[in-house]
């Protein structure tokens, strides 16, 4: 099976609906996504991320 890029499409109506949502709701959604990705992240990636945050990797 050939690896194809993951494509993500939204209709103009879906984009407009998202634009109407409050900033607070958008930030809460973003925070939930970041928490999920962090919990799903392998330990090795977490260690690298921590080093980047501390400025130990450039």
Secondary structure, 3 states (H helix, E strand, C coil): CCCCCCCCCCCHHHHHHHHHCCHHHHHHHHHHHHHHHHHHCCHHHHHHHHHHHCCCCC
